[in-house]
Amino acid sequence: MSDKSPEGHDDLAAQAAEVVLAGLPDIRDSLEALYKDLHQHPELGFQEHRTAGHVAQALNEWDYEVSEHVGGTGVVGVLHNGDGPTVLLRADMDALPVREQTGLPYASDATGTDADGVEHPVMHACGHDVHVTCLLGAARLMSDRTDVWQGTLVVLFQPNEENGSGARAMLDDGLAQRIPRPDVALGQHVLPAPAGTLLTRPGVMMAASDSLRVTLYGRGAHGSMPERAVDPVVMAAMTVVRLQTVVARETAATTPAVVTVGSVQAGSGPNIIPDSARLMINVRSFDDDTRSRVLDAVRRIVTSECAASGAERAPDFETLSEFSVTDNDEATTERVAGAFTARFGSDRALTVGPVPASEDFGELPAGLGCPSSYWGIGGIDPDAYRKAERAGTVSQDIPSNHSPRFAPVVQPTLDTGVGALVTASLAWLAPRPKGE
């Protein structure tokens, strides 16, 4: 099947989107209530039982063929509507171990226990509650107006995106055998951009990400007797400083990469030199060569600093998560972007540069053997964003994903997200012109 829309199909797709989205005002209140409920009841990865239950119940009511517990807590709905292409739309469901500080009346005070048995406050700090709500809204509207499109719609609600293993878990649980093979896979993410905007990009859209837990081994002693110790705190401090040179001195200025030490843990008291220290390190990159070189440099520096400190044991490296680059198929993205421009206008349908955040969405089209496109939707109050932009204070005043203050405005964020999913899917699912 060609990625290029046949002549006349764009007009039919635009007409179909107009008809389908005419039903949005009728469900807007229920979608907003659902969003606030999901925001108030976040769940960590592979623990999204309540969220998955809401999703499955709704899809069953709308005549989708529903598969539950796919890859743990994943839910998939399939709506067959005659001959035609198969389009997969995806949303992720999991939240983060973050204490919410938004002050919203529907803020989360939930807690959850992680895989290590540690209890944390939990928040939808990345906007996955937006994603679930928008996909359910699109699923409802598409089921209400099957008279204006044809083909098969697959709606996939994925667990555990934050740790990079949810998409793979669904594939390993036989996703390809549970659904018809998609002709295209589509997805979206709310971003700290003005609400109402849509952000597409052909090619590399989001970065690869590798997270490591590194344990440095020293020799403990009394704080008054440092000569009897191999101090892992000093070892960790020197390692953190030296790691900053990977990007500054080993990576070309034209090659984007990020090395972040997000956590340093060591010791239990001021007069105790501990036996070990632990670093949590994250690496972001946009191509395989840079990814390999930076990871090799991280291992070299950590190992060398331990040796320079006289460590009697080599450090341990544990991979916590791995995300591949999110690489949008160019023809597919051109088709999506064209549909967005026709529906929303060129002032709202924008092209964006590479985003340094990461996603495991790309695992799905890779595993299912289909092209894909992934785009962003803005979630920040437009007036607040433009004010900060004029003042040059966007990075200070506009909370980003994973911030405890990240709170997408309800509207027009939800309307835009629902509209984007419907519009993009109909770029494939709208009826063909006669004779095609």
Sequence and secondary structure as in RCSB ss.txt:
>XXXX:A:sequence
MSDKSPEGHDDLAAQAAEVVLAGLPDIRDSLEALYKDLHQHPELGFQEHRTAGHVAQALNEWDYEVSEHVGGTGV
VGVLHNGDGPTVLLRADMDALPVREQTGLPYASDATGTDADGVEHPVMHACGHDVHVTCLLGAARLMSDRTDVWQ
GTLVVLFQPNEENGSGARAMLDDGLAQRIPRPDVALGQHVLPAPAGTLLTRPGVMMAASDSLRVTLYGRGAHGSM
PERAVDPVVMAAMTVVRLQTVVARETAATTPAVVTVGSVQAGSGPNIIPDSARLMINVRSFDDDTRSRVLDAVRR
IVTSECAASGAERAPDFETLSEFSVTDNDEATTERVAGAFTARFGSDRALTVGPVPASEDFGELPAGLGCPSSYW
GIGGIDPDAYRKAERAGTVSQDIPSNHSPRFAPVVQPTLDTGVGALVTASLAWLAPRPKGE
>XXXX:A:secstr
  SS  TTHHHHHHHHHHHHHTTHHHHHHHHHHHHHHHHHS   TT  HHHHHHHHHHHHHTT EEEEEETTTEE
EEEEEESSS EEEEEEE   BS    S  TT    EEE TTS EEE B TT HHHHHHHHHHHHHHHHHTGGG  
EEEEEEEES TTTT HHHHHHHTTHHHHS   SEEEEEEEEEEETT EEE SEEEE EEEEEEEEEE B EETT 
GGG B HHHHHHHHHHHHTHHHHHHS TTS EEEEEEEEEE SSTTEE SEEEEEEEEEESSHHHHHHHHHHHHH
HHHHHHHHTT SS  EEEEEEEE  EEE HHHHHHHHHHHHHHH TTTEEE   BSS  STTHHHHHHT  EEEE
EEEEE HHHHHHHHHHT HHHHS  TT TT    STTHHHHHHHHHHHHHHHHHS   TT 
